[in-house]
Amino acid sequence: MSRRLASQKLVRGPAEHLVRDEIIDAARRNFARDGYAHTTVSDLAREICYSKSYIYRFFISKQAIGEEICGERLGTILRSVRQRGGEGRTASQQFRDLFESLSNALANIFFQEHKIFEMMTLAAEERWSVTLRFNRALAILVRAVIAKGRESGEFESEAPLQTTPEAILLTMAPFIDPLQIAQTIAYLPRGRIELENLILRSLAPS
């Protein structure tokens, strides 16, 4: 997984370029201060003293810049989730770690970088490609935990492994989906723990 999750199809020019980094730095500041919706490409151009057309040499649209910023945050979250799944831990422990690190990371962005969180909510609502890739990566992580639990006999093995991860992620959505977190964040951590217990009971052998 690269440092960012944003698609290379959304960017132009060489992957490593000082101007590209200047644009991203300006976008981070403006999106965090004024919000994605209230920041224009012209605003970014004025801040870094380049023309608007020059910025479009590197990004095809404002959304492409937004996907870069979202990709940074989501990539950091994925790395955190992977690091929590240490060796020697049971599948249930790994699932709890995964759920906790996901919900805590998103809650931190909600409280500490609310304008960035608003952009992530828009990205989820409009199904930006970066959020679709993030969701696919999460499904792979959940599938690996379920497979480990089935191999050890900790989890049941009757439900289809192909669809179970997606079903579990849908169940977790109130605490990991930006579109729903605002309504459920007051229930952290108790609500998340109760939902963890419910999911793990459903995965246990009959």
N, C-alpha and C positions, 0 to 999 in steps of 0.2 A: 504494500500500500504506500503510495507516495505521500509526501508531507501534506498535500492538499487532495481533496476528493473531486475538485472541479474538473470537468472534461476539457481535454486539450482542444476539442473542436470549438470551444467558445473563445479561445485566445488566438492571437495572430503573432507573427514575428518569432524571433528566437525565444526559447523557453527561459533563458537567463538573460536578463537585460536590465540595466539600472533604471531606465524609464519605467518599465513594467513595475519594478519594486516601488518607485516613487508614486505611481498611480495607486497601487494597493495600500501603501502607507497613508496616502491622503484619503482614500476610501474608508479605511479603518477609523480615522479620526472623525470624518464627516458623518459616517453612518452611526457611530457611537454617540455623537453629539446631537445631530439633527434628525437622525433616522434615515433609513433607505428611501422612503417615499418622498421625503422633502429635500433630498440631495439629487442634483442633476449632474450630468457629465460636464456641463459648463462650469459648475461649482468646482469640480475636481480640477478642471483645466486651469481655472483662475488661480487656484491654490498652488499648483506646481509650475505655473507660468509656461504652459504649453497650450497649443490650440486644441479645440475640441476634436478636430479632424485628426490630429496627431494621436490622440488617445485611441481613436478608432482604428489606428494601425495595430494596436495591441489587443484590443477587446472588441468583439462585435457589437456589444450593447452594454447598457448599465447592468442588466441582469447578469451578464457574464462576469462583471466585476463583483457583483453580489455573490455569485456562486463561488468565487475564489475565497471571499471572506467566510462564507458558510462552510466551505470545504476545510478551511483551517480549523474552525471550531469543532466540526464533526470529526475530523481526523484526529484531533487531540483527544476527543471523547473515546474514539475507538481504541487508541493506544492505551488509555487509562483502563478501559474494560479488559483488554487483553492482558495487561500487566497484573490485574487482580486475580486472574485464573492460574494460580501457582500450582506447581507439581505437588502431588501428595494430598490434594484436597478432593473431597468427594464431589460427585456431580451436583448434589444438593447445595453444598457449600459454594461451588463455582457458580451455580445459578443465582444464589443470594448475592454473591459478590457482583455478578454482572448487573443484576437489577438495581442494586444499591448504587453502584458507580454511575450507571446511566442516569438514574433519577436525580442523584446529587449533582452531577455535572450540569444537567439542564436546569435544575433549580438555581444553581449558582449563577448561571448566565441570566436567568430570569430576574434575580435580585440585583446582580452587580453590573450587568450590561443590558439593561432592559430594551434599549433601542436595537441592539443586535438581536436580541431574542425576538423582537417584533419582525425583523427581517427573516429570521428562521421560521417564524410562524407563516409568513407570506410564502416562503419557499416550500413549506409543507403543503399549504393550501393549493398552490399553483403547480405542485408536483415538479419542482425544478429537478433537473437530472442529478444534481449533487445529493438531494435527499433520497432519491430512488436508489442510488448506489449505496448510501449509508444504510438504508433499510435492508438491502440485499446482504450487506456485510453483517448486519446484526442477525439476520436469519441464519447465516452460515455459522456464526458463533453459537447461537442457541441450538442449532442442529448438532453441533459437535458435543455440547454438554449433554443433550438427550442421548446421543449415541453412546457416550461414555457411561451414562447411567444405565442404559439397557445392557451393555456388555458386562457391567458389574452386578446386574440383577437388582440394582437400586430402583430402577424405573420399569414400568410395564412396557411390553414390547408388541402390543396388539394394534395400537393406533398407527396409521400410516406415517412413517418418518418423513415423507415428502411434504405433507401438509401440516404436521404438528407444530413446527417452529413458527409458521405464519399465524396459526391459531393462538399460540402462546403470546406472540408479540401483540396481537390484537387485544388480548386480555390485559396486557401490561400497559396498553396505550394511555390510560388516564394519567400515568406518571412518567411516560417517556415521549409522548407525542406533543410537540409544541402547541398544537391546536387545542389540546385538552388540559394542559398543565395549569393554566390560570385558574381553572375551576376546581382543581384537586390539590393544589400545592399546600393548602392549609391543613391537609390530612397527613402530611409527611411528619415523621417517618412511620407513624402507626399504620396508616392506610396501606402504605407500600408493604410493610411487613405482613399484614393480614392477607394481602393479595398474594405475596410470596407463598405463604403457608397454604393458601387455597390451591394455587397452581401445583405446588409440590405434592399435595394430597392427591390431586387428579393424576399425577404422573406415577404415583406409587403402585406397585403390583396389587392386583385384587386379592 
